[in-house]
Amino acid sequence: MMAHASVFQTLGDPTRLRILDALREGEHAVGDLVTRMKAEQSGISRHLRILHGAGFVRVRSDGPRRLYALRREPFQELDGWLKAYRSLWEKRLDRFETALAKKTQARRGKAKTDSAE
């Protein structure tokens, strides 16, 4: 399992998240990302090195260009780790939904009683 603190540090940067969002569409060259992000090439390259080092992206050479793409495995691993926590908040949301439905029914019942008077 990946070290969680470093994963969250890696994903905690807004620029890196924007890069990952762009890469969801498919492979991109550094220059494409620079244009898209309206950022300096050195900054985008640094963020890509961090993402590559953390295992979130793969890189391949295409002549003089370096093309970056997402790797599926770290996201699957992160999803697996979050699964245990997801069940906690889903149970809470289910309880909240039940309580809200009861409250809504009680209000409707009260409204019907009030209008009948």
N, C-alpha and C positions, 0 to 999 in steps of 0.2 A: 504494500500500500504506500502511496506517495506520502511524503511528510506534509501534513495538513497545513501547518503554519506557513510553509514556503509556498504552497499552492495558493493560499488566500492572499499572501503578499504579492504573488505574481498576478493574480486576477484582480487585485485591489486597485490597480492603476487604471484610470479612465482611458488613457491612450491605448493600453494593451487590450482593454475590452473592446474598444472601437476597431482595433486591428482584427481581433477574433471575429467580430461581427462581419467585417468585410470579407474575411476568409471563409465564412459560412457559404458564401456565394460560389466559392471555388478558388482555384489557384490564382495568386497575384504576384507580380514582380514588385520589387521594392519601389521602383519608380511609380508604379500605379498607386501604391499605398501612399506614397509621398504626396502625389497630386490629390488623391481623394481626401487625405487628412489635412491638406494644406499645412504641412509640417516640414521641418528640415530633414534631409535624407539621413544625416548622422543620428538624429533622434529616433527615427523609425527603425533604422538598422539596429540601434541599441535595444529597442523594445523587442524586435524580432529575435535578437540573440538571446534575450532573457526568456522569451516564449519557447524558443528552440531548446535551450538548456533545461527548461522545466518539462520538456516533452510534449508541449501542446501543439507545436507545429513541426512539420518536416520541410526540408529544403531540397531542391534538386536544381542542378545546373542545366540551362538550355542555352548553349553557346555562352555569350557574355552575361546573360541574365541569370539571376537566381530567383527561382519561383518558390513561393511559400504556400503551404496548404495545411489545413487542420489535420491533426491525428485524432482518431476516434477514441482510442484506448484511454487516455487520461480523463476524458469527459465521462466515459462509461464507469471508470473507477470512482470518480467523484460522485456520480449519480448513485452508485452502490453504497457509498459511505453515507450519503444524505438520506438514503431510503429509511434507515432507522429513525431519523429525526422527522422525516416527512410523515411517518405514521403518527407521531406525537401530535403534530399540529392538525393533521386530518381528523383525528379523534376529537380534538378540541373544537374544530370547526363543525363537526357533526353534532356535538353537544350544543353548540351555539345555535345551529340551525333549528334543532329541536326546540330549544327554549324560545327562540324567536317565533316559531310557528305557534307554540302554545300561547304566547303573549298576543300574537295577532288574532288568534281564534277568540281569546278572552275579550279583546277589544271589540271584535265584531259582535260577539254575544252581548256585550254591554250596549253597543250602539243599537242593536235590535230591541233590547229591553227599553232603552231610553225612547226610541221612536214609537214604541207601542203604547207608551203612557200618554 
